[in-house]
């Protein structure tokens, strides 16, 4: 079991550092299927996400991929959205429709965002904003939705990494919307915020990943502390997961500056699609009272983590070999 947790930590850490999503939709369901109580699974998964986000954020900071100004603004807007979402969730619980709403919305969001990101990345207009975040972003590489949002000249205007200027109110609106979904679904929301920062605000993907991780440090830290006060955090789970992810997160963060950006978006989309399938299978198993589908869901989760992590590593090695071969070729 110790080896399983360490290995799983490496996989999730690599995905976490590469995509900037907390991995709660992978870790928490896996712990529940393993037989842990729901509050322990949620609390331990959140504590793991907090620890991994610190590790990955430090690596992204070294790479210059964290926009602290944008991160603080997103924290403010997201916090307000989460609170409104929490109130809305309690209201739906009183009506007895909360579980159905959360399950359907969760699968729809994972699948919908996954298909959208994969389609855009594999299409001719997939975009390719440079990884060099110190340079100004080419207007042709910014998604159309982001261009529209940036066009609203509502003071005060905020200057972001890559020479991007966006209204403060547009940033807060995007942050509030993603926070609202996070509050309603009870998840960290990294799989919502990362594509939102790119497709809606227009920041480069590496910066979107790094800034999302920076935000998770705070949201994950607060949540972990509150759960720890209730004694729900199981350190026997968290420590081996963090031991594995300490390596995986830094490897994943480093890979964002090596792997082609279109590949990042394709892998992200595939990860979300497989996550949607896993969650849907688990929910169907609960409705039909078929525990075997919980095992199938766990297999899909572990398989997805292994598949996408392997693809990231292979792509990184391929890029490094290509660069090495280019340097080794004598100049004409």
N, C-alpha and C positions, 0 to 999 in steps of 0.2 A: 504493500500500500504506500509505503514511504517513497519507493522508487517510482510508482505510478504518479504520485503527486509532484515529484521533482520533474519528471518527464513532461507531464501536463503543463507544469509551470513554464518550462522552456518554450513549448509550443505557443501557449497563450501570451507569454512575454514577447515573443518574436512578433506575433500578430499585433499585440498592443503597441509596441514601439513603431511598427511599420504603418499601421492604419490610424492610430490615435484613438481607438475605441476601447472602452473599459473591459470588454470581455465578459461582462456580467451575464449576458445572454448565453454564454458558453459555460462559464464556471458554475453559476448557481444551479441551472438545470442538472448539470452533471452530478453535483453534490446531492441534490434531492433524489435523483435516481439511485445513487449509491446508498441511500437509506438515512441520510441526515435529516433532522427536523428542518422545516422551512425557515424558521427564524435563524437557526445556526447556519444554514446554507447561504441565506441572503447576507447575514452579517459577516461571515467569513469571506464570502466572495467580494464584498465591498471593501473589507480590510485589505485583501489581496490586491484589489484594483488600486487602492490608495498607495500601497507600497510600490507597486509596479509603475504607477504614474510618476512618482518622484524620480525613480531610476531613469525612465524613458525621457522625462522632461529635461533632466540634466544633460542627457546626450543630445537632445534637440537644441538645447541652449548652446552647447559647444559648436553645433553646426550652424548657428545663427538662424534657427527656424522657429523662434518663439517671438510673437508680437505681444509684448506685455500690455501695451495700451489696449489693444483689441481684446486681450484676455480678460482684463479687469472690467471692461464694458460688457463683455459677454457674461461674466459672472453676475453683474448687477441685474441685467435683463433676465437671465436664466433663473436667478433666485426668485424674482417676482413671478415668473411663469410657473415655476415648480409649486409655489404656494397656492396659486389659483388652481392649478391642476389637482393638487392634494384636496382642496375643498370640493372640487367637482367630483373627484373619485369617491369621497365620503357621501356625497349627495346621491351618486349612482348606487352605492352600496345600500343606502336606505331604501332605494327603489328595487333592489334585488337584481340589477342588471350589470353590475360592475364586472363580474368575472367574464361574462360573455363579451362585453365591450372591450375589455383589455385583451382578451385572447384574439379576437377577430382583428382589432386594430394593430396589435403587435405583429401578427403574421402579415397583414396587408402592408404595413410600413416596411418591414424587413424585405418582403418580396418586391414591393413596388420600387423602393429605393435601389435595391439590388439590380432589378431589371433596367431601371433608368440609367444608372451609372454604367452598367455593362454595355448597354446599347450605345450611349454617347461615346464611350471610350473606344468601342470597336468600329464605330461609324467614321465617316470621312471627316466629321466635324468634332472628333473626340477632343481636340485641343492639345496643347503641349506646352504649357507655361514653363519657362525655364526653371531649373532647380536653383539657379543663382539668384537668390532672393534679394541681393543687394542692388540688382539692376532694376530699372523700371520695367513693368510688365507691358508687353505689346498688346495694344487694344484689340488686335485681331484674335488673341488667344483667350480673351475673357468671355465667358458664357453670356448669351444674349440676355438672360434674366438678370444677371449681375450688372450688365451694362445699363439696363433699364433702372435698376435700383440706384446705381451710381449717378444716374442722370438727374435724380431729384435733388435740386440745390436748395436744401432746407437747413439753414444755419442752426447750430455750428457744424462745419464740415471737418471731418477727422482725416488726417493723413496716416496711411497704414504702410506696412512694408511693401516694397515693390512700386512705390510711387502712386498708390491707389488713394483716391479721395472719396469718402462716403459720408453721408449725413449721419450725425450721431443718432438721430431718431430712427433711421433705417436699421442701424446696427442693433439698437435696443429692441426694435420690433422683431427682427429675426431671432434675437436671443430670447425674447419673451415667448415667441411661438415654439421654439425648440424646447424651452423650459416647460412650457405648458404640456407638451407631449410627454416629456420626461416625468412630470408630476402625475399625469394620468396613468402612465404605464408602469411607474415605479422602477424605472431603470436609469442608469447613468446618462444615457442619451448620446453617447459618443458616435453611434452609428447614424444619428440624426444631425449632430452638430458639424461633424467633419465635412460631409457633402454640402451642408448649408453654407459653411464658410466659403467654400469654393464656388458653388453654383449660384448662390444668392449675393454674397458680399464680393466675391471675385478675387480673393487672395490666393496665391499659389498653393498647390496641394501640400507640399512639405511644410509650409507655414501653417496651413489649416490643421495639419496633424499635430505639429508641435504646440500650437496655441490651444487646441482642444485638450491635449494632455495637461497643459498648465492649469486649465480650468478644472479638470478632474482632480488635481491635487487638492483643491479646496473643497469641492463638493464631496469627494470620497473621504477626505479627512474628517469632515464634520459628521458625515453619516457613520463612519467607523467609530468615532468617539461616542456617539449617542447609543449605538448598539453595544459597545463595550461596557458602558455604564449599566446595561441590563444583563451583562454576563453572557451575551449570545455569541461572542467571537471565540472560535475554537483555534487556539494557537497551534495545535497539533496539525491543523490543516493549512493554516496561513504560512507558517514558517517554511515547510518544504516547498510549497508553491512559490514563495518569494525567492527561495534559494535557486530554483530553476529559472525563474523569470528574470533574475538579476542579470544572467547571461543573455537570455533570449531577448529582453527588452532593448538592451544596448545594441545587440546585433541587428534587430529590426529597425531601430532608429537610424543606425549607420546605413542600412540598405536603402533608405529613402533618398540618399544622395548619390546612389549608384545605379539603382534600377530605373528604367525609363518610366516617366510619369504616367503614360498611357497604361503600362503594365500595372502600376499601383492601382489605378481606377478599375481595371478589369478584375484584379484579384479581390479588391474590396467588394465589387458587385457580386462575384461568385461566393465570397464569404457570407454575405447577407442572404443570398438565395438559399444556400445550404442551411443557414440558421433558421430561415423561415420554414423550410421543410421539416427540420428537427422539432421546432416548436409546434407546428401543425400536427405532426405525428403524435407528440406527447398529449396534446389536447384531445385528439381523436381517441387516444387510448383511455383518457379519463372519462370521456363521454360513453364509450362502449364498454368500459370496465374491463379492459384488456391490458394487464400489467406488462405483457410481452412487448407492447408498443413503446413502453418506457425504455426498455432495453434497446429497441431499434433506434429510438431518439438519441440515446447516449452514444450508440455506435456512429450515428450520423454526425453528432457533435465532435467526437474524437476524430472521426475520419476527415471531417471538414478542416479541423485545425491542422491535422497532419498533412493533408493534401495542399492547402494553401501555404502553410509554412515551408513545405518542401519546394513549392514553386518559387517562393521568394528567395530561398537559399540558392536554388539552381540558377535563377536569373541573375543574382548577385555574382555568383562564380563566373557565369558566362560573360557578364559585363567586365569583370576584373581581368579575365583572360583576354578579352578583346582589346582592352586598354593596354595590357602588357604586350600583346603582339604588335600593336600600333607603335609603341615606344621602341620595340626591338627592331622594327623595320628601318633600315638605313634611309636617310633622306636622299631624294633624287638630286 
